Amino acid sequence: MVEFITMAPTSGDGEFVGSSHNNASRRKVKHWSGTKEGSERNPTFEYIRDIAQAAEKGGFSTLLLPTGGGCLDSLAVAANLIGHTDQLKFLFAIRPGSIQPSIFAKQFATVDYWSGGRALVNVVTGGSPVDLAADGDFLDHGTRYRRTREYIQILKRLFSEDTVNHVGEFYKLQGATLFPRPEVVPEIYFGGASDIGKDVAASESDVYMLWGETLENTKERIEEMKQRSATYNRELTYSVSFQVVLGETEDEAYENAERLISKADIDLLNEKNQATAKGDSIGVKRLHELMENGRENNFKIGPNLWAGLTQVLSGNSIALVGTPEQVATRIVEFVDLGFEKVLLRGFPHLETIQEIGEKVIPKVHDIIRVRQTV
C-alpha cells in the first residue's frame, strides 16, 4: 500500500507564492519555498503543531522537516512535536556540510528514542553554492557528493555497530559509539539527479526521492535507478513529490493554481531564473526546462500536471492540479511506476493537507484496493 509524506513549512506559509511588499522582504524570499521572513503565516510552534496533527489525522505517515538557512532547525522542531503526535514519523533533512556525522547521529538517535522509533534521515547534498557558502561549505559539486557518500556510510555504521573506527577522505572517527542506538536501523532517504548523485543513491541510500516530472520522464528515471541499484545488488524504495492544487472542477483547480502566483513579483521571477542558472542542481535545471517547454501551453506539461509554480520555486514545484478524483488517478499512475511513497504539499499548507487527507488519500487507497480484489 502506498505511503504518504508531507512537509512542514518551517520557513513560513501563505496563500500566495512569490509575493513581496517591499525591497527588504523581496531579498529574503527563499526560492525553494516561495515564502519569506514576515510571511503571512509565520512558522510558529502552534502552526507547525497543527500541521503535524492534521497530517497524522489525514493519513500521512511522515512529516519532512527541511533544512536550509531560511527554515527552522529540523531536530529542534521534531523534539517539540514528539509529545503532540502519536504515530507520525519525522524525516530529518540534514546537510553533511553543516554538522559532523557523529554529532548528528547522537541528536537523531535521541529524538528517535524519545519518540519510540519515529525518526528517519534525509541526507541533502545541496545544490545552491550561495546557500551552502552561508554555512561555510565551499566544496564543488562532485566533492560534495563524495562527502555525502562517506557521510551516509558513517551514519549506517553508527546506527548498527557497537564501535566505529573510520579514516576517510573527509572524516576520521576513533572509538565512536552511539547511545542510544536505534532499535531498527533507519532508512536513508536521498535524492540526486546528477550522474554522481544517482550513483550515491544507488549504492548507499534506501529510499530514492524524486521531484515530480512528467509521467514519461519519471518512468525513465525510476527505470534507470533500478538498473543502477542492481549493479550494486541492491533494491531501493522510491518516493515522488508534488505540489497539489484542488478544485471542484478541473477549470476551478487551474484557476486556484493561477491565483497562487497572481501576486508574484516580476523581480522575484528574474531572481529565481538567475539562481537556477548559477546553481549546480541538475534536478532544479530539469524542472526549469519542463517549465520553459510548457510556457506556451500555460505551463501545462501533462494531464493535470502544471509547472507554473516552477517560475518561483526551486525543487519540488510541479503540481498535480484537478479535482480530487483526477489527482488521485494521477497519483495511482505514478504508484504504478514503482513508487511506494508519495510526498504531497501545497499552499497554504494546513488547508491543503487537510483537503488531501479528506478527499484524495482515501480515493487513492480505494482505487488500489479495488484493483487488488479484481
Kinemage of the C-alpha trace (Angstrom):
@kinemage 1
@onewidth
@group {chain A} dominant
@subgroup {mainchain}
@vectorlist {calphas} color= white
{ca met a 1} P 0.000 0.000 0.000
{ca val a 2} L 1.251 3.472 -0.867
{ca glu a 3} L 2.544 5.656 1.971
{ca phe a 4} L 2.010 9.423 2.071
{ca ile a 5} L 4.502 12.063 3.217
{ca thr a 6} L 4.078 15.813 3.581
{ca met a 7} L 6.372 18.677 4.540
{ca ala a 8} L 6.367 21.167 7.397
{ca pro a 9} L 6.642 24.742 6.029
{ca thr a 10} L 9.205 25.793 8.619
{ca ser a 11} L 10.154 28.896 6.645
{ca gly a 12} L 6.611 30.252 6.678
{ca asp a 13} L 3.430 29.783 4.689
{ca gly a 14} L 0.691 31.697 2.920
{ca glu a 15} L -1.978 31.810 0.228
{ca phe a 16} L 0.286 33.322 -2.418
{ca val a 17} L 3.687 32.229 -3.691
{ca gly a 18} L 6.492 34.625 -4.583
{ca ser a 19} L 4.794 37.826 -3.472
{ca ser a 20} L 6.662 40.692 -1.834
{ca his a 21} L 5.615 44.038 -0.490
{ca asn a 22} L 8.899 45.893 -0.383
{ca asn a 23} L 12.517 45.593 -1.382
{ca ala a 24} L 13.644 44.382 2.050
{ca ser a 25} L 11.258 41.427 2.101
{ca arg a 26} L 11.967 40.686 -1.554
{ca arg a 27} L 15.600 39.966 -0.834
{ca lys a 28} L 14.608 37.457 1.834
{ca val a 29} L 12.375 35.253 -0.291
{ca lys a 30} L 13.639 31.672 -0.400
{ca his a 31} L 13.153 30.322 -3.912
{ca trp a 32} L 12.939 26.707 -2.765
{ca ser a 33} L 9.925 27.510 -0.567
{ca gly a 34} L 8.385 30.600 -2.142
{ca thr a 35} L 7.974 32.237 1.241
{ca lys a 36} L 9.812 34.936 3.109
{ca glu a 37} L 10.572 36.215 6.560
{ca gly a 38} L 7.491 38.032 7.766
{ca ser a 39} L 5.271 35.812 5.623
{ca glu a 40} L 1.520 35.704 6.049
{ca arg a 41} L 1.823 32.709 8.355
{ca asn a 42} L 4.985 32.503 10.393
{ca pro a 43} L 6.280 29.043 11.374
{ca thr a 44} L 5.204 29.304 14.990
{ca phe a 45} L 5.124 26.222 17.182
{ca glu a 46} L 1.320 26.330 17.186
{ca tyr a 47} L 1.077 26.410 13.389
{ca ile a 48} L 3.605 23.642 12.740
{ca arg a 49} L 1.985 21.567 15.517
{ca asp a 50} L -1.410 21.979 13.821
{ca ile a 51} L 0.096 20.838 10.526
{ca ala a 52} L 1.684 17.780 12.138
{ca gln a 53} L -1.577 16.814 13.797
{ca ala a 54} L -3.560 17.405 10.601
{ca ala a 55} L -1.092 15.240 8.689
{ca glu a 56} L -1.409 12.418 11.209
{ca lys a 57} L -5.210 12.660 11.185
{ca gly a 58} L -5.342 12.834 7.389
{ca gly a 59} L -3.457 9.617 6.688
{ca phe a 60} L 0.079 10.900 6.177
{ca ser a 61} L 2.699 8.638 7.724
{ca thr a 62} L 5.640 11.044 7.688
{ca leu a 63} L 6.449 14.731 8.057
{ca leu a 64} L 9.526 16.010 6.209
{ca leu a 65} L 11.418 18.681 8.135
{ca pro a 66} L 13.509 20.645 5.618
{ca thr a 67} L 16.949 22.130 6.053
{ca gly a 68} L 18.421 25.449 4.954
{ca gly a 69} L 19.178 28.943 6.138
{ca gly a 70} L 15.592 30.069 5.663
{ca cys a 71} L 13.865 27.495 7.854
{ca leu a 72} L 13.795 26.376 11.467
{ca asp a 73} L 16.140 23.677 12.751
{ca ser a 74} L 14.632 20.296 11.931
{ca leu a 75} L 15.785 18.468 15.051
{ca ala a 76} L 14.501 21.181 17.359
{ca val a 77} L 11.148 21.150 15.582
{ca ala a 78} L 10.794 17.363 15.860
{ca ala a 79} L 11.776 17.350 19.517
{ca asn a 80} L 8.898 19.722 20.222
{ca leu a 81} L 6.384 17.766 18.120
{ca ile a 82} L 7.014 14.349 19.677
{ca gly a 83} L 4.609 14.901 22.566
{ca his a 84} L 1.886 16.288 20.302
{ca thr a 85} L 1.715 13.340 17.881
{ca asp a 86} L 1.291 9.599 18.338
{ca gln a 87} L 2.361 7.793 15.166
{ca leu a 88} L 3.696 10.444 12.795
{ca lys a 89} L 7.283 9.850 11.674
{ca phe a 90} L 9.766 12.704 11.333
{ca leu a 91} L 12.028 12.797 8.283
{ca phe a 92} L 15.031 14.996 9.102
{ca ala a 93} L 16.755 16.742 6.218
{ca ile a 94} L 20.445 17.150 7.012
{ca arg a 95} L 23.343 18.602 5.015
{ca pro a 96} L 26.697 16.827 5.505
{ca gly a 97} L 28.493 20.171 5.356
{ca ser a 98} L 26.627 21.587 8.329
{ca ile a 99} L 27.225 19.025 11.082
{ca gln a 100} L 29.589 16.148 11.838
{ca pro a 101} L 28.018 12.696 11.303
{ca ser a 102} L 28.645 11.501 14.874
{ca ile a 103} L 27.025 14.620 16.351
{ca phe a 104} L 24.013 14.408 14.055
{ca ala a 105} L 23.666 10.679 14.804
{ca lys a 106} L 23.540 11.478 18.541
{ca gln a 107} L 20.876 14.154 18.108
{ca phe a 108} L 18.878 11.975 15.738
{ca ala a 109} L 19.090 8.913 17.983
{ca thr a 110} L 17.841 10.923 20.962
{ca val a 111} L 14.730 12.044 19.080
{ca asp a 112} L 14.247 8.512 17.756
{ca tyr a 113} L 14.494 7.093 21.293
{ca trp a 114} L 12.095 9.555 22.886
{ca ser a 115} L 9.593 9.218 20.023
{ca gly a 116} L 9.553 5.423 20.107
{ca gly a 117} L 11.333 4.915 16.804
{ca arg a 118} L 9.646 7.632 14.724
{ca ala a 119} L 12.752 9.252 13.218
{ca leu a 120} L 14.074 8.981 9.649
{ca val a 121} L 17.046 10.555 7.819
{ca asn a 122} L 17.011 12.597 4.602
{ca val a 123} L 20.596 13.411 3.568
{ca val a 124} L 20.663 16.526 1.355
{ca thr a 125} L 23.871 17.290 -0.531
{ca gly a 126} L 22.710 20.791 -1.515
{ca gly a 127} L 22.730 22.449 -4.930
{ca ser a 128} L 22.918 26.191 -4.282
{ca pro a 129} L 26.509 27.434 -3.887
{ca val a 130} L 25.213 30.672 -2.328
{ca asp a 131} L 23.141 28.860 0.278
{ca leu a 132} L 25.940 26.418 1.043
{ca ala a 133} L 28.507 29.183 1.355
{ca ala a 134} L 26.403 30.786 4.073
{ca asp a 135} L 27.115 27.662 6.145
{ca gly a 136} L 30.822 27.754 5.304
{ca asp a 137} L 30.573 24.945 2.734
{ca phe a 138} L 32.648 25.756 -0.358
{ca leu a 139} L 33.205 22.300 -1.870
{ca asp a 140} L 32.436 21.804 -5.540
{ca his a 141} L 29.575 19.623 -6.779
{ca gly a 142} L 31.469 16.370 -7.248
{ca thr a 143} L 33.381 16.694 -3.991
{ca arg a 144} L 30.174 17.341 -2.054
{ca tyr a 145} L 28.717 14.085 -3.351
{ca arg a 146} L 31.846 12.155 -2.407
{ca arg a 147} L 31.472 13.577 1.072
{ca thr a 148} L 27.790 12.625 1.077
{ca arg a 149} L 28.667 9.018 0.234
{ca glu a 150} L 31.095 8.870 3.148
{ca tyr a 151} L 28.591 10.595 5.453
{ca ile a 152} L 25.889 8.011 4.755
{ca gln a 153} L 28.341 5.154 5.215
{ca ile a 154} L 29.342 6.503 8.628
{ca leu a 155} L 25.729 7.012 9.722
{ca lys a 156} L 24.858 3.430 8.819
{ca arg a 157} L 27.800 2.140 10.825
{ca leu a 158} L 26.967 4.303 13.832
{ca phe a 159} L 23.362 3.072 13.700
{ca ser a 160} L 24.367 -0.595 13.553
{ca glu a 161} L 27.832 -1.162 15.108
{ca asp a 162} L 28.999 -1.088 18.710
{ca thr a 163} L 32.166 0.875 17.949
{ca val a 164} L 33.167 2.715 14.781
{ca asn a 165} L 36.711 3.445 13.657
{ca his a 166} L 36.870 5.284 10.357
{ca val a 167} L 39.528 7.053 8.316
{ca gly a 168} L 38.264 8.557 5.081
{ca glu a 169} L 38.650 11.492 2.735
{ca phe a 170} L 36.501 13.816 4.846
{ca tyr a 171} L 36.028 12.259 8.286
{ca lys a 172} L 38.095 10.465 10.890
{ca leu a 173} L 36.486 8.724 13.852
{ca gln a 174} L 38.209 6.703 16.537
{ca gly a 175} L 36.230 4.610 19.013
{ca ala a 176} L 32.918 6.280 18.110
{ca thr a 177} L 29.841 4.860 19.832
{ca leu a 178} L 26.191 5.836 19.730
{ca phe a 179} L 23.850 5.935 22.695
{ca pro a 180} L 21.017 5.310 22.426
{ca arg a 181} L 21.346 3.261 19.257
{ca pro a 182} L 18.091 2.927 17.249
{ca glu a 183} L 16.410 -0.440 17.700
{ca val a 184} L 15.903 -0.539 13.933
{ca val a 185} L 18.475 0.936 11.565
{ca pro a 186} L 16.601 3.869 9.972
{ca glu a 187} L 16.194 4.116 6.232
{ca ile a 188} L 18.288 6.765 4.490
{ca tyr a 189} L 16.249 8.989 2.178
{ca phe a 190} L 18.257 10.684 -0.542
{ca gly a 191} L 17.806 12.398 -3.897
{ca gly a 192} L 20.234 13.401 -6.623
{ca ala a 193} L 19.788 13.875 -10.354
{ca ser a 194} L 23.414 14.246 -11.464
{ca asp a 195} L 25.382 11.178 -12.502
{ca ile a 196} L 27.371 11.055 -9.277
{ca gly a 197} L 24.229 11.784 -7.257
{ca lys a 198} L 22.428 8.832 -8.819
{ca asp a 199} L 25.428 6.610 -8.141
{ca val a 200} L 25.500 7.614 -4.469
{ca ala a 201} L 21.777 6.910 -4.268
{ca ala a 202} L 22.090 3.506 -5.916
{ca ser a 203} L 24.975 2.385 -3.742
{ca glu a 204} L 24.123 3.926 -0.350
{ca ser a 205} L 20.533 5.128 0.067
{ca asp a 206} L 17.418 3.146 0.919
{ca val a 207} L 14.725 5.490 -0.395
{ca tyr a 208} L 15.425 7.435 -3.583
{ca met a 209} L 13.452 10.685 -3.685
{ca leu a 210} L 12.425 12.276 -6.975
{ca trp a 211} L 10.691 15.549 -7.654
{ca gly a 212} L 7.630 15.005 -9.790
{ca glu a 213} L 8.042 15.470 -13.541
{ca thr a 214} L 6.011 14.155 -16.461
{ca leu a 215} L 4.955 10.522 -16.282
{ca glu a 216} L 7.274 9.662 -19.187
{ca asn a 217} L 10.307 11.398 -17.655
{ca thr a 218} L 9.672 9.834 -14.281
{ca lys a 219} L 9.345 6.356 -15.766
{ca glu a 220} L 12.742 6.752 -17.436
{ca arg a 221} L 14.329 7.935 -14.186
{ca ile a 222} L 12.981 5.165 -11.999
{ca glu a 223} L 13.938 2.501 -14.546
{ca glu a 224} L 17.463 3.922 -14.682
{ca met a 225} L 17.737 3.834 -10.896
{ca lys a 226} L 16.518 0.254 -10.756
{ca gln a 227} L 19.293 -0.707 -13.170
{ca arg a 228} L 21.922 1.299 -11.276
{ca ser a 229} L 20.990 -0.183 -7.896
{ca ala a 230} L 21.004 -3.682 -9.395
{ca thr a 231} L 24.694 -3.246 -10.272
{ca tyr a 232} L 25.292 -2.962 -6.509
{ca asn a 233} L 22.980 -5.930 -5.814
{ca arg a 234} L 20.554 -3.589 -4.097
{ca glu a 235} L 16.864 -2.728 -4.398
{ca leu a 236} L 15.671 0.737 -3.483
{ca thr a 237} L 12.314 2.094 -2.437
{ca tyr a 238} L 11.107 5.156 -4.361
{ca ser a 239} L 9.385 8.410 -3.394
{ca val a 240} L 7.930 11.092 -5.689
{ca ser a 241} L 6.987 14.639 -4.642
{ca phe a 242} L 4.280 17.010 -5.917
{ca gln a 243} L 2.520 20.214 -5.051
{ca val a 244} L -1.280 19.830 -5.077
{ca val a 245} L -3.989 22.279 -6.146
{ca leu a 246} L -7.595 21.082 -5.924
{ca gly a 247} L -10.945 22.341 -7.200
{ca glu a 248} L -14.487 21.082 -7.572
{ca thr a 249} L -13.875 21.114 -11.324
{ca glu a 250} L -10.666 20.985 -13.332
{ca asp a 251} L -11.207 24.554 -14.513
{ca glu a 252} L -11.642 25.729 -10.938
{ca ala a 253} L -8.485 23.886 -9.902
{ca tyr a 254} L -6.447 25.678 -12.569
{ca glu a 255} L -7.997 28.983 -11.526
{ca asn a 256} L -6.852 28.240 -7.971
{ca ala a 257} L -3.389 27.410 -9.308
{ca glu a 258} L -3.149 30.692 -11.201
{ca arg a 259} L -4.265 32.525 -8.078
{ca leu a 260} L -1.280 31.125 -6.174
{ca ile a 261} L 1.144 33.060 -8.379
{ca ser a 262} L -1.122 36.024 -9.147
{ca lys a 263} L 0.884 38.271 -6.829
{ca ala a 264} L 4.335 37.015 -7.819
{ca asp a 265} L 6.791 39.874 -8.183
{ca ile a 266} L 8.490 40.159 -11.590
{ca asp a 267} L 11.847 40.811 -9.943
{ca leu a 268} L 11.462 37.593 -7.990
{ca leu a 269} L 10.829 35.657 -11.186
{ca asn a 270} L 14.019 37.093 -12.645
{ca glu a 271} L 15.990 36.335 -9.473
{ca lys a 272} L 14.772 32.751 -9.485
{ca asn a 273} L 15.869 32.326 -13.121
{ca gln a 274} L 19.304 33.704 -12.252
{ca ala a 275} L 19.595 31.450 -9.201
{ca thr a 276} L 18.768 28.420 -11.356
{ca ala a 277} L 21.377 29.383 -13.924
{ca lys a 278} L 24.080 29.906 -11.277
{ca gly a 279} L 23.217 26.810 -9.232
{ca asp a 280} L 24.563 23.348 -9.971
{ca ser a 281} L 21.488 21.282 -9.103
{ca ile a 282} L 20.668 19.092 -12.110
{ca gly a 283} L 17.229 18.370 -10.658
{ca val a 284} L 16.363 22.069 -10.458
{ca lys a 285} L 17.527 22.596 -14.034
{ca arg a 286} L 15.352 19.668 -15.206
{ca leu a 287} L 12.254 21.241 -13.690
{ca his a 288} L 13.167 24.641 -15.129
{ca glu a 289} L 13.389 23.092 -18.593
{ca leu a 290} L 9.960 21.476 -18.151
{ca met a 291} L 8.562 24.858 -17.168
{ca glu a 292} L 10.027 26.586 -20.217
{ca asn a 293} L 8.761 23.832 -22.521
{ca gly a 294} L 5.263 24.276 -21.110
{ca arg a 295} L 5.218 28.077 -21.170
{ca glu a 296} L 3.205 28.349 -24.403
{ca asn a 297} L 0.613 25.934 -23.022
{ca asn a 298} L 0.020 27.867 -19.808
{ca phe a 299} L 2.662 25.665 -18.130
{ca lys a 300} L 0.555 22.534 -18.572
{ca ile a 301} L 3.029 19.701 -19.161
{ca gly a 302} L 0.716 16.697 -18.991
{ca pro a 303} L -2.701 15.551 -17.760
{ca asn a 304} L -3.315 17.516 -14.547
{ca leu a 305} L 0.401 18.427 -14.396
{ca trp a 306} L 1.317 22.100 -14.080
{ca ala a 307} L 4.750 23.758 -13.960
{ca gly a 308} L 3.570 27.285 -13.170
{ca leu a 309} L 4.974 27.202 -9.638
{ca thr a 310} L 8.427 26.440 -11.043
{ca gln a 311} L 8.571 30.107 -12.076
{ca val a 312} L 9.016 30.904 -8.383
{ca leu a 313} L 10.014 27.701 -6.597
{ca ser a 314} L 13.141 25.617 -6.822
{ca gly a 315} L 12.948 21.940 -6.049
{ca asn a 316} L 9.564 20.341 -5.549
{ca ser a 317} L 7.429 22.620 -7.726
{ca ile a 318} L 5.482 20.544 -10.284
{ca ala a 319} L 1.826 20.477 -9.237
{ca leu a 320} L -0.997 17.996 -9.614
{ca val a 321} L -3.968 20.216 -10.488
{ca gly a 322} L -7.543 18.980 -10.747
{ca thr a 323} L -10.479 17.503 -8.902
{ca pro a 324} L -9.762 15.072 -6.055
{ca glu a 325} L -10.700 12.213 -8.387
{ca gln a 326} L -8.307 13.398 -11.095
{ca val a 327} L -5.447 13.951 -8.674
{ca ala a 328} L -5.998 10.518 -7.102
{ca thr a 329} L -5.951 8.920 -10.560
{ca arg a 330} L -2.709 10.669 -11.466
{ca ile a 331} L -1.108 9.574 -8.187
{ca val a 332} L -2.008 5.948 -8.890
{ca glu a 333} L -0.368 6.244 -12.315
{ca phe a 334} L 2.877 7.186 -10.588
{ca val a 335} L 2.423 4.454 -7.984
{ca asp a 336} L 2.158 2.012 -10.889
{ca leu a 337} L 5.657 3.030 -11.966
{ca gly a 338} L 7.016 1.675 -8.694
{ca phe a 339} L 6.596 4.496 -6.158
{ca glu a 340} L 5.713 3.260 -2.695
{ca lys a 341} L 5.882 6.722 -1.135
{ca val a 342} L 4.290 9.959 -2.354
{ca leu a 343} L 5.060 13.385 -0.892
{ca leu a 344} L 2.241 15.925 -1.261
{ca arg a 345} L 2.167 19.542 -0.148
{ca gly a 346} L 0.682 22.881 -1.195
{ca phe a 347} L -0.183 26.471 -0.288
{ca pro a 348} L -1.401 27.270 2.251
{ca his a 349} L -0.104 24.059 3.723
{ca leu a 350} L -2.564 23.416 6.534
{ca glu a 351} L -5.730 23.664 4.458
{ca thr a 352} L -4.150 21.816 1.538
{ca ile a 353} L -3.121 18.748 3.525
{ca gln a 354} L -6.474 18.741 5.285
{ca glu a 355} L -8.142 18.604 1.870
{ca ile a 356} L -5.730 15.947 0.630
{ca gly a 357} L -6.346 13.842 3.719
{ca glu a 358} L -10.097 14.139 3.397
{ca lys a 359} L -10.592 13.965 -0.371
{ca val a 360} L -7.528 12.470 -2.103
{ca ile a 361} L -5.787 9.888 0.082
{ca pro a 362} L -8.958 7.798 0.643
{ca lys a 363} L -9.608 7.767 -3.115
{ca val a 364} L -6.074 6.574 -3.854
{ca his a 365} L -6.440 3.734 -1.371
{ca asp a 366} L -9.864 2.864 -2.805
{ca ile a 367} L -8.572 2.693 -6.385
{ca ile a 368} L -5.687 0.433 -5.372
{ca arg a 369} L -7.889 -1.739 -3.156
{ca val a 370} L -10.494 -2.295 -5.884
{ca arg a 371} L -7.829 -3.282 -8.409
{ca gln a 372} L -6.274 -5.736 -5.975
{ca thr a 373} L -9.599 -7.506 -5.420
{ca val a 374} L -10.473 -7.842 -9.119
